[in-house]
Amino acid sequence: MSVPICSIVMPLAESEKKALEVRAADKMLIATMRNQRLQDFFFHKITLGFALSVLLVLVGIIISLVIGAWPAFKEFGFAFITTVEWDPVNDKYGALIAIVGTLVTSLIALVIAFPLSFGIALFLTEICPVWLRRPLGTAVELLAGVPSIIYGMWGLFVFAPLFADYVQPALAHTLGQLPVIGQLFKGPMMGIGILTAGMILAVMIVPFISSVMRDVFETVPAVLKESAYGLGCTKWEVVRKIVLPYTKNGVVGGVMLGLGRALGETMAVTFVIGNAHQLSWSLFSAGNSIASTLANEFAEAESKLHVSSLFALGLILFVITFIVLSAAKLMLAGMSRKEGLK
């Protein structure tokens, strides 16, 4: 029995057509995979370039600071850090007054701002009524957007007179009478000085710290807090035993963010610190910080050694900030290791 030729040719033609379609689909798939690999390659390199650009900028800043500060360190050596004298007339410079002013004002700001920020964040996340939460949160965030020069003008023309008339006399008659710390609260009551600068800085960094704390407090799972409330815990016990242990890394990060802002703040401090190159035990007395010294003298520096000394102050400020942030990272790492041992 003979088989028609057309019945054999038709299946062969259909199979070849299907094979061609499969090969075309394979080619399209290979081309698509090749394009995806190329896209991933370029995406990886571009994002790597963005990340390296930040590192390159940082390295460039460090190199420029070191080059600019080298003549000052070559002239004065390590004594530049421990010397009090700052005399542009005789080209004699020391950074101790500016370093002490920077550290003291930042410490005052942190001591005042931390409990305030903690209380604000705690109230907004745990206690505040829902209808009031958004307006208060928005108001706190708006404070972070106020330019620093506005804080400086407000501090000089509004806060400083009130501080001199009411707060400084009260501190002098109370804390100033104590045996040891009394020396910190004695001196001229002019309204401007180290303590005023620290309090203005505290007002400036409260929005940053409280915003970060509020955000990290809101990340605590509701089931954990509800379980604690179900066991009969009070709000303070829930915060102390549930919220803080869960968010301590974020809290430390917020505090370090505020401290970094306080260390590098310029204009607000320049307005109220007094800009005097003197060292005193009294927090009422005028002083100076690294940032305020740079703002006041960089445009008027004439001698090469003066300019180099200002570069050296900038390098010291960079090192101080780096040490503070590194200490925070080490502390967080130690806390994480302790958690693993429990």
RASUL-V641087 format. One record per residue. N is the residue number from 1. PHI is phi in whole degrees, 0 to 359 (* if undefined). D_FIRST is the distance of its C-alpha to the first C-alpha in Angstrom with 2 decimals. Layout:
N_PHI_D_FIRST / N_PHI_D_FIRST
This chain:
1_*_0.00 / 2_271_3.75 / 3_263_6.69 / 4_298_9.74 / 5_296_12.56 / 6_297_15.12 / 7_290_13.83 / 8_271_14.46 / 9_291_17.67 / 10_297_19.32 / 11_297_19.61 / 12_297_20.85 / 13_296_23.41 / 14_293_24.57 / 15_294_25.06 / 16_296_27.00 / 17_297_29.06 / 18_295_29.88 / 19_296_30.80 / 20_297_33.07 / 21_295_34.66 / 22_296_35.31 / 23_296_36.88 / 24_296_38.99 / 25_295_40.14 / 26_296_41.01 / 27_296_43.00 / 28_295_44.82 / 29_296_45.60 / 30_296_46.92 / 31_297_48.98 / 32_296_50.36 / 33_296_51.30 / 34_296_52.94 / 35_295_54.94 / 36_295_56.00 / 37_296_57.17 / 38_296_59.14 / 39_297_60.65 / 40_297_61.63 / 41_297_63.13 / 42_292_65.23 / 43_297_66.20 / 44_298_67.37 / 45_292_69.35 / 46_293_70.92 / 47_294_72.06 / 48_297_73.29 / 49_296_75.27 / 50_299_76.81 / 51_294_77.85 / 52_292_79.23 / 53_297_81.14 / 54_297_83.24 / 55_297_83.95 / 56_295_84.85 / 57_297_87.22 / 58_298_88.85 / 59_298_89.27 / 60_298_90.66 / 61_297_93.19 / 62_298_94.31 / 63_297_94.69 / 64_296_96.66 / 65_294_98.93 / 66_295_99.55 / 67_297_100.34 / 68_292_102.63 / 69_274_104.39 / 70_302_104.86 / 71_302_108.26 / 72_292_109.72 / 73_293_108.58 / 74_292_109.75 / 75_282_113.16 / 76_254_113.76 / 77_68_111.36 / 78_293_110.63 / 79_297_113.98 / 80_300_112.34 / 81_281_110.74 / 82_258_113.96 / 83_267_116.49 / 84_274_117.95 / 85_296_119.47 / 86_223_117.72 / 87_231_120.00 / 88_297_118.43 / 89_294_121.89 / 90_262_122.31 / 91_56_118.58 / 92_241_118.61 / 93_225_115.62 / 94_216_114.50 / 95_258_111.63 / 96_297_113.01 / 97_298_114.29 / 98_294_110.99 / 99_295_108.98 / 100_297_111.19 / 101_299_111.09 / 102_296_107.29 / 103_291_106.89 / 104_291_109.61 / 105_297_108.49 / 106_292_104.87 / 107_294_105.99 / 108_300_108.13 / 109_299_105.26 / 110_290_102.88 / 111_296_105.43 / 112_280_105.94 / 113_284_102.39 / 114_298_100.49 / 115_295_102.02 / 116_297_101.95 / 117_295_98.29 / 118_298_97.43 / 119_295_99.28 / 120_297_97.63 / 121_296_94.11 / 122_294_94.85 / 123_295_96.28 / 124_293_93.40 / 125_264_90.70 / 126_243_92.36 / 127_241_95.30 / 128_299_95.14 / 129_299_94.16 / 130_298_90.86 / 131_291_92.53 / 132_260_94.80 / 133_296_92.31 / 134_292_90.67 / 135_300_93.95 / 136_293_95.59 / 137_298_92.58 / 138_294_92.41 / 139_296_96.14 / 140_296_95.86 / 141_292_93.01 / 142_294_94.99 / 143_298_97.83 / 144_291_95.54 / 145_269_95.05 / 146_289_98.77 / 147_299_99.75 / 148_295_101.98 / 149_293_104.70 / 150_293_105.06 / 151_300_105.65 / 152_296_108.21 / 153_295_110.07 / 154_297_110.08 / 155_296_111.30 / 156_284_114.10 / 157_264_115.42 / 158_244_114.72 / 159_288_114.06 / 160_300_116.59 / 161_299_119.67 / 162_295_118.78 / 163_296_118.08 / 164_290_121.47 / 165_278_123.42 / 166_238_121.92 / 167_283_119.46 / 168_298_121.20 / 169_299_124.61 / 170_295_123.00 / 171_294_121.23 / 172_294_124.44 / 173_275_126.47 / 174_246_123.94 / 175_294_121.71 / 176_291_124.21 / 177_268_126.79 / 178_285_124.68 / 179_296_125.76 / 180_264_122.71 / 181_281_120.34 / 182_298_123.26 / 183_296_123.37 / 184_287_119.99 / 185_241_121.42 / 186_234_124.66 / 187_130_125.44 / 188_294_125.65 / 189_261_124.05 / 190_265_122.68 / 191_92_119.38 / 192_245_117.35 / 193_151_116.51 / 194_297_114.12 / 195_294_113.89 / 196_298_113.29 / 197_299_110.50 / 198_296_108.88 / 199_288_109.03 / 200_295_107.54 / 201_298_104.73 / 202_298_104.20 / 203_299_103.79 / 204_288_101.26 / 205_267_99.03 / 206_304_99.07 / 207_300_96.25 / 208_292_94.00 / 209_294_94.56 / 210_293_94.43 / 211_295_91.21 / 212_295_89.45 / 213_298_90.85 / 214_298_89.80 / 215_296_86.24 / 216_285_85.96 / 217_295_87.65 / 218_287_85.02 / 219_278_82.25 / 220_293_83.52 / 221_302_81.02 / 222_298_82.56 / 223_295_81.52 / 224_293_83.86 / 225_292_86.84 / 226_295_86.10 / 227_295_85.87 / 228_294_89.26 / 229_297_90.78 / 230_296_89.38 / 231_277_91.24 / 232_99_94.47 / 233_288_94.82 / 234_279_96.96 / 235_298_95.83 / 236_296_97.72 / 237_294_96.16 / 238_296_92.68 / 239_295_93.47 / 240_286_95.04 / 241_258_92.55 / 242_244_89.26 / 243_291_89.38 / 244_295_91.34 / 245_299_89.50 / 246_287_86.15 / 247_242_87.21 / 248_298_89.77 / 249_296_87.71 / 250_293_87.50 / 251_296_91.20 / 252_298_92.19 / 253_298_89.99 / 254_295_91.74 / 255_296_95.14 / 256_294_94.27 / 257_298_93.05 / 258_295_96.40 / 259_295_98.34 / 260_297_96.52 / 261_295_97.43 / 262_292_101.05 / 263_297_101.36 / 264_260_100.26 / 265_293_101.86 / 266_244_104.14 / 267_293_105.63 / 268_299_106.52 / 269_293_108.25 / 270_300_110.02 / 271_291_111.61 / 272_242_113.11 / 273_278_113.57 / 274_101_116.73 / 275_52_115.58 / 276_242_118.46 / 277_276_118.17 / 278_216_120.05 / 279_241_119.29 / 280_217_120.82 / 281_285_120.41 / 282_281_120.76 / 283_283_117.61 / 284_282_119.77 / 285_284_120.48 / 286_288_118.59 / 287_209_116.08 / 288_207_113.09 / 289_233_109.44 / 290_297_107.14 / 291_295_105.33 / 292_292_108.58 / 293_297_110.12 / 294_297_107.17 / 295_294_107.31 / 296_280_111.06 / 297_245_111.50 / 298_295_108.36 / 299_289_109.12 / 300_256_112.73 / 301_291_112.27 / 302_248_113.77 / 303_285_114.21 / 304_297_111.30 / 305_290_112.33 / 306_295_112.43 / 307_298_108.90 / 308_295_107.71 / 309_294_109.38 / 310_292_107.53 / 311_300_104.24 / 312_296_105.28 / 313_298_105.83 / 314_298_102.33 / 315_295_100.93 / 316_295_102.92 / 317_298_101.60 / 318_298_98.05 / 319_295_98.74 / 320_299_100.32 / 321_297_97.31 / 322_297_94.95 / 323_295_96.99 / 324_298_97.01 / 325_293_93.25 / 326_295_92.60 / 327_297_94.92 / 328_296_93.01 / 329_297_89.68 / 330_296_91.18 / 331_296_92.63 / 332_296_89.28 / 333_296_87.61 / 334_296_90.29 / 335_295_89.82 / 336_293_86.06 / 337_296_86.67 / 338_295_89.14 / 339_299_86.60 / 340_291_84.20 / 341_275_86.89 / 342_285_87.52
